[in-house]
Amino acid sequence: MTAKVPKGVTKSALRKVHGGSRRQEYSASTRRALVDVATELFTAQGYAGTSLDEIVAGARVTKGALYHHFSGKQALFESVFEKVEERAARDIHRAVRGNRDPWEKALGGLRAFLEVLQEPGYRRIVIADGPAVLGYERYREQEDRTTFGIVQEIVSSVLATYDLEPSMVETFSRVFFGAMSAAGSAVSSAEDTRKAGDEVEAAIAYILAGLRAMAESGAPLPGPAHLTPVDDGEDAVAIDAAAGEPGDDPGA
């Protein structure tokens, strides 16, 4: 049965629509091929060790096709970075949304992040090459757009029992986000990434356990007013008392 052409639409116009959609599909498939091949090569060889010639050869397209989609190697890397980062964010977000309890949500997100760090592509593209290739500002923008929102959601959830100003929740989120970024660098550069991940999980779980104990006991979070500065003179006396006065005989 032949499909009827809608009234008012000419056959030539229909051919143009079909031709346009085919070109769009081909263009999209070319872009996907370039990003997929670049992802594999950047993971295996790093950004500096990968050439555009290798990428177009692997994708079976011309350099002209590459430059049609990307201004150059750095622009292609940025698309690869976004793809890897967004996939990681989806995995972490899925683990976070799978828990109703805020503390289990935090641990679930932590474990999902540490599992992402076991992936060679994430370690090489996001952790190792990302900051140098994108530059600090652009790198932070990408992180804020993907993973920072998840950290903010977790922190807001675990601090819900405290009546905190939004700016304080933001500060807590930034502190934890910085800790996670530092943990990511430590795990990715470790000889044994699995062992390093387990140690990071234990350390952060210990901090979360302390926060949870405070929340459940009703203890308030300490503010700047509760932090008493140490007097230099008293500190010196304490040090002298611990070390002994000059001339003292330790055996006396």
Contacts in CASP RR format, 6 or more apart in sequence:
PFRMAT RR
TARGET T0000
AUTHOR 0000-0000-0000
METHOD contacts of the structure
MODEL  1
MTAKVPKGVTKSALRKVHGGSRRQEYSASTRRALVDVATELFTAQGYAGT
SLDEIVAGARVTKGALYHHFSGKQALFESVFEKVEERAARDIHRAVRGNR
DPWEKALGGLRAFLEVLQEPGYRRIVIADGPAVLGYERYREQEDRTTFGI
VQEIVSSVLATYDLEPSMVETFSRVFFGAMSAAGSAVSSAEDTRKAGDEV
EAAIAYILAGLRAMAESGAPLPGPAHLTPVDDGEDAVAIDAAAGEPGDDP
GA
5 11 0 8 1.000
5 14 0 8 1.000
27 68 0 8 1.000
27 69 0 8 1.000
30 59 0 8 1.000
30 61 0 8 1.000
30 65 0 8 1.000
30 68 0 8 1.000
30 69 0 8 1.000
31 69 0 8 1.000
33 59 0 8 1.000
33 60 0 8 1.000
33 61 0 8 1.000
34 55 0 8 1.000
34 56 0 8 1.000
34 59 0 8 1.000
34 61 0 8 1.000
34 65 0 8 1.000
34 66 0 8 1.000
34 69 0 8 1.000
34 70 0 8 1.000
34 76 0 8 1.000
35 76 0 8 1.000
35 79 0 8 1.000
35 80 0 8 1.000
35 83 0 8 1.000
36 59 0 8 1.000
37 55 0 8 1.000
37 58 0 8 1.000
37 59 0 8 1.000
38 50 0 8 1.000
38 55 0 8 1.000
38 76 0 8 1.000
38 77 0 8 1.000
38 79 0 8 1.000
38 80 0 8 1.000
39 80 0 8 1.000
39 83 0 8 1.000
39 84 0 8 1.000
39 121 0 8 1.000
39 125 0 8 1.000
41 50 0 8 1.000
41 54 0 8 1.000
41 55 0 8 1.000
42 50 0 8 1.000
42 77 0 8 1.000
42 80 0 8 1.000
42 121 0 8 1.000
42 124 0 8 1.000
42 125 0 8 1.000
42 129 0 8 1.000
43 120 0 8 1.000
43 121 0 8 1.000
43 124 0 8 1.000
43 125 0 8 1.000
46 124 0 8 1.000
46 125 0 8 1.000
46 128 0 8 1.000
46 129 0 8 1.000
47 73 0 8 1.000
47 77 0 8 1.000
47 129 0 8 1.000
47 130 0 8 1.000
47 132 0 8 1.000
47 133 0 8 1.000
50 73 0 8 1.000
52 63 0 8 1.000
52 66 0 8 1.000
52 72 0 8 1.000
52 73 0 8 1.000
52 76 0 8 1.000
53 63 0 8 1.000
55 66 0 8 1.000
55 76 0 8 1.000
56 62 0 8 1.000
56 63 0 8 1.000
56 65 0 8 1.000
56 66 0 8 1.000
59 66 0 8 1.000
66 72 0 8 1.000
66 76 0 8 1.000
70 76 0 8 1.000
70 79 0 8 1.000
74 133 0 8 1.000
77 125 0 8 1.000
77 129 0 8 1.000
77 130 0 8 1.000
77 133 0 8 1.000
77 134 0 8 1.000
78 133 0 8 1.000
78 134 0 8 1.000
78 138 0 8 1.000
80 125 0 8 1.000
81 125 0 8 1.000
81 126 0 8 1.000
81 130 0 8 1.000
81 133 0 8 1.000
81 134 0 8 1.000
81 142 0 8 1.000
82 142 0 8 1.000
84 121 0 8 1.000
84 122 0 8 1.000
84 125 0 8 1.000
84 126 0 8 1.000
85 126 0 8 1.000
85 142 0 8 1.000
85 143 0 8 1.000
85 146 0 8 1.000
85 147 0 8 1.000
86 146 0 8 1.000
88 113 0 8 1.000
88 116 0 8 1.000
88 119 0 8 1.000
88 122 0 8 1.000
88 126 0 8 1.000
88 146 0 8 1.000
88 147 0 8 1.000
89 146 0 8 1.000
89 147 0 8 1.000
89 150 0 8 1.000
91 112 0 8 1.000
91 115 0 8 1.000
91 116 0 8 1.000
92 109 0 8 1.000
92 112 0 8 1.000
92 113 0 8 1.000
92 116 0 8 1.000
92 147 0 8 1.000
92 150 0 8 1.000
93 150 0 8 1.000
94 112 0 8 1.000
95 108 0 8 1.000
95 109 0 8 1.000
95 111 0 8 1.000
95 112 0 8 1.000
96 105 0 8 1.000
96 108 0 8 1.000
96 109 0 8 1.000
96 112 0 8 1.000
96 150 0 8 1.000
96 153 0 8 1.000
96 154 0 8 1.000
98 105 0 8 1.000
99 105 0 8 1.000
99 108 0 8 1.000
102 154 0 8 1.000
102 157 0 8 1.000
102 158 0 8 1.000
102 160 0 8 1.000
103 158 0 8 1.000
103 208 0 8 1.000
103 212 0 8 1.000
105 154 0 8 1.000
105 157 0 8 1.000
105 158 0 8 1.000
106 154 0 8 1.000
106 157 0 8 1.000
106 158 0 8 1.000
106 208 0 8 1.000
107 205 0 8 1.000
107 208 0 8 1.000
109 150 0 8 1.000
109 154 0 8 1.000
110 180 0 8 1.000
110 201 0 8 1.000
110 204 0 8 1.000
110 205 0 8 1.000
111 201 0 8 1.000
113 147 0 8 1.000
113 180 0 8 1.000
113 184 0 8 1.000
114 183 0 8 1.000
114 187 0 8 1.000
114 197 0 8 1.000
114 200 0 8 1.000
114 201 0 8 1.000
116 122 0 8 1.000
117 123 0 8 1.000
117 127 0 8 1.000
117 184 0 8 1.000
117 187 0 8 1.000
117 188 0 8 1.000
117 193 0 8 1.000
117 197 0 8 1.000
118 193 0 8 1.000
118 194 0 8 1.000
123 188 0 8 1.000
123 193 0 8 1.000
127 184 0 8 1.000
127 185 0 8 1.000
127 188 0 8 1.000
128 188 0 8 1.000
130 139 0 8 1.000
131 139 0 8 1.000
134 142 0 8 1.000
143 177 0 8 1.000
143 181 0 8 1.000
147 177 0 8 1.000
147 180 0 8 1.000
148 173 0 8 1.000
148 177 0 8 1.000
149 173 0 8 1.000
151 173 0 8 1.000
151 176 0 8 1.000
151 177 0 8 1.000
151 180 0 8 1.000
152 169 0 8 1.000
152 170 0 8 1.000
152 173 0 8 1.000
152 177 0 8 1.000
154 176 0 8 1.000
155 169 0 8 1.000
155 172 0 8 1.000
155 173 0 8 1.000
155 176 0 8 1.000
156 169 0 8 1.000
156 173 0 8 1.000
158 208 0 8 1.000
158 211 0 8 1.000
158 212 0 8 1.000
158 215 0 8 1.000
159 169 0 8 1.000
159 172 0 8 1.000
161 215 0 8 1.000
161 218 0 8 1.000
162 215 0 8 1.000
162 220 0 8 1.000
162 221 0 8 1.000
164 172 0 8 1.000
164 221 0 8 1.000
179 204 0 8 1.000
183 197 0 8 1.000
183 200 0 8 1.000
183 204 0 8 1.000
184 200 0 8 1.000
186 196 0 8 1.000
186 200 0 8 1.000
187 193 0 8 1.000
187 196 0 8 1.000
187 197 0 8 1.000
187 200 0 8 1.000
190 196 0 8 1.000
190 197 0 8 1.000
214 221 0 8 1.000
244 250 0 8 1.000
END
